[in-house]
């Protein structure tokens, strides 16, 4: 076997991931040293805050350690696989941050402050009717996506439906809601 320094980078990273799958902590350290700068730069570009990117980087390497056995060299490059994990970690972190920015307390405060203006911002009269027109699967997917903040992949796993179907239901459901709600606007 050739020494790690003489291997092409792709092969070396693939071998390091294989060793990580076998729980070789020295290989994990080497993998971290060789790739953390690249992954951190990607995370920083997406998250725009150093402290958040550092937190995400830790999550990324935890996931890489846990999922190293899932890497399949014939399906893609090891660095691309790790960048994909980093991207999903960043998206998850942004989603969590966005959800905590609008907490229940802040919603209650906003409701108290705008009690006098409530009449100006009522939901459309036919909103419940429009939601009720959607089929059960579409309504469930929209609820998981926009109320619970789930990704398409998560919704597909939760509902045990194909990813393409979930995406189609969400797209068509949003289009139906838009058409239904705008029809009331034209009628009034």
C-alpha positions as CSV (number, residue, x, y, z in Angstrom):
1,X,0.0,0.0,0.0
2,X,1.3,3.5,-0.9
3,X,2.0,6.0,1.8
4,X,-0.8,8.4,2.4
5,X,1.3,11.4,1.3
6,X,1.9,9.9,-2.1
7,X,-1.8,9.1,-2.9
8,X,-4.0,11.4,-4.9
9,X,-6.1,13.6,-2.6
10,X,-9.4,11.9,-3.5
11,X,-8.1,8.4,-2.8
12,X,-6.5,9.5,0.4
13,X,-9.8,11.1,1.7
14,X,-11.7,8.0,0.7
15,X,-9.3,5.8,2.6
16,X,-9.5,8.1,5.6
17,X,-13.3,7.9,5.6
18,X,-13.1,4.1,5.4
19,X,-10.8,4.2,8.5
20,X,-13.2,6.5,10.2
21,X,-16.0,4.1,9.5
22,X,-13.8,1.5,11.4
23,X,-13.6,4.1,14.3
24,X,-10.0,5.0,13.7
25,X,-9.7,8.3,15.6
26,X,-6.2,9.0,14.2
27,X,-7.7,8.9,10.7
28,X,-10.5,11.2,11.8
29,X,-8.0,13.7,13.1
30,X,-6.1,13.5,9.8
31,X,-9.3,13.9,7.9
32,X,-10.2,16.9,10.0
33,X,-6.8,18.5,9.5
34,X,-7.0,18.1,5.7
35,X,-10.6,19.2,5.2
36,X,-11.7,21.5,8.0
37,X,-10.4,24.7,6.3
38,X,-12.4,24.0,3.2
39,X,-15.6,23.1,5.0
40,X,-15.3,26.0,7.4
41,X,-14.9,28.4,4.4
42,X,-18.1,27.0,2.9
43,X,-20.0,27.2,6.2
44,X,-18.8,30.8,6.8
45,X,-20.0,31.8,3.3
46,X,-23.4,30.3,3.9
47,X,-23.9,31.4,7.6
48,X,-22.0,34.7,7.5
49,X,-21.1,34.6,11.2
50,X,-17.9,33.1,12.4
51,X,-19.3,31.8,15.7
52,X,-22.3,30.1,14.0
53,X,-20.0,28.6,11.3
54,X,-17.7,27.2,14.1
55,X,-20.7,25.6,15.8
56,X,-21.9,24.2,12.4
57,X,-18.4,22.8,11.7
58,X,-18.5,20.8,14.9
59,X,-21.9,19.4,13.9
60,X,-20.5,18.5,10.5
61,X,-17.6,16.5,11.8
62,X,-19.9,14.7,14.3
63,X,-22.1,13.7,11.4
64,X,-19.1,12.7,9.3
65,X,-17.8,10.5,12.1
66,X,-21.3,8.9,12.6
67,X,-21.9,8.4,8.9
68,X,-18.5,7.6,7.5
69,X,-19.6,4.0,6.7
70,X,-22.3,5.5,4.4
71,X,-19.8,7.0,2.1
72,X,-19.6,5.1,-1.2
73,X,-16.6,6.0,-3.4
74,X,-18.2,4.8,-6.6
75,X,-21.1,7.3,-6.1
76,X,-19.0,10.5,-5.7
77,X,-16.0,12.2,-4.4
78,X,-15.3,12.2,-0.7
79,X,-14.9,16.0,-0.4
80,X,-18.2,16.5,-2.3
81,X,-19.9,14.1,0.2
82,X,-18.5,16.1,3.1
83,X,-19.5,19.4,1.6
84,X,-23.0,18.1,1.2
85,X,-23.1,17.2,4.9
86,X,-21.9,20.7,5.7
87,X,-24.5,22.3,3.5
88,X,-27.3,20.3,5.2
89,X,-25.9,21.2,8.6
90,X,-25.9,24.9,7.7
91,X,-29.5,24.7,6.4
92,X,-30.6,22.9,9.5
93,X,-28.9,25.6,11.7
94,X,-30.4,28.4,9.7
95,X,-33.9,26.8,10.0
96,X,-33.5,26.4,13.8
97,X,-32.3,30.0,14.1
98,X,-35.1,31.4,12.1
99,X,-37.6,29.4,14.2
100,X,-36.1,30.7,17.5
101,X,-36.1,34.3,16.3
102,X,-39.9,34.3,16.4
103,X,-40.6,32.7,19.7
104,X,-44.0,32.3,21.3
105,X,-43.2,35.2,23.7
106,X,-42.4,37.6,20.9
107,X,-45.6,36.6,19.1
108,X,-47.6,37.3,22.3
109,X,-45.9,40.7,22.6
110,X,-46.7,41.5,19.0
111,X,-50.3,40.5,19.5
112,X,-50.6,42.8,22.6
113,X,-49.1,45.7,20.7
114,X,-51.2,45.3,17.7
115,X,-54.6,44.5,19.3
116,X,-56.0,47.8,18.1
117,X,-54.9,47.1,14.5
118,X,-56.1,43.5,14.5
119,X,-59.1,44.3,12.2
120,X,-56.8,45.5,9.4
121,X,-54.8,42.2,9.3
122,X,-57.4,39.5,9.5
123,X,-56.9,36.3,7.6
124,X,-58.9,36.1,4.4
125,X,-62.5,35.0,4.9
126,X,-62.0,31.9,2.8
127,X,-58.7,30.8,4.2
128,X,-60.1,27.8,6.1
129,X,-62.2,26.9,3.1
130,X,-59.1,27.1,0.8
131,X,-57.1,24.9,3.2
132,X,-60.1,22.5,3.5
133,X,-60.1,22.0,-0.3
134,X,-56.6,20.5,-0.3
135,X,-56.4,16.7,-0.1
136,X,-55.1,15.2,3.1
137,X,-51.6,14.4,1.8
138,X,-51.1,17.9,0.5
139,X,-52.3,19.5,3.7
140,X,-50.1,17.3,5.8
141,X,-47.0,18.1,3.6
142,X,-47.7,21.8,3.8
143,X,-48.1,21.6,7.5
144,X,-44.9,19.7,8.0
145,X,-43.1,22.2,5.7
146,X,-44.4,25.5,6.8
147,X,-45.6,25.0,10.3
148,X,-42.9,22.6,11.5
149,X,-40.2,23.8,9.2
150,X,-39.3,20.3,7.8
151,X,-37.3,19.8,4.7
152,X,-38.6,17.9,1.7
153,X,-36.4,14.9,2.6
154,X,-37.7,14.9,6.1
155,X,-41.3,15.1,5.0
156,X,-40.7,12.2,2.6
157,X,-39.3,10.1,5.4
158,X,-42.1,11.0,7.9
159,X,-44.9,10.4,5.4
160,X,-43.2,7.4,3.8
161,X,-43.9,8.9,0.3
162,X,-41.5,9.4,-2.6
163,X,-39.5,12.6,-2.5
164,X,-40.8,13.7,-5.9
165,X,-44.4,13.2,-4.8
166,X,-43.8,15.3,-1.7
167,X,-42.3,18.1,-3.8
168,X,-45.2,18.0,-6.2
169,X,-47.8,18.1,-3.5
170,X,-46.2,21.1,-1.8
171,X,-45.8,23.0,-5.1
172,X,-49.4,22.2,-6.3
173,X,-50.8,22.9,-2.8
174,X,-49.2,26.3,-2.7
175,X,-50.4,27.1,-6.2
176,X,-54.0,26.0,-5.2
177,X,-53.9,28.2,-2.1
178,X,-52.6,31.2,-4.1
179,X,-55.4,30.8,-6.7
180,X,-58.1,30.2,-4.1
181,X,-57.0,33.2,-1.9
182,X,-56.6,35.5,-4.8
183,X,-60.0,34.6,-6.1
184,X,-61.5,36.1,-2.9
185,X,-59.5,39.3,-3.3
186,X,-61.0,39.7,-6.8
187,X,-64.5,38.9,-5.5
188,X,-64.5,41.6,-2.8
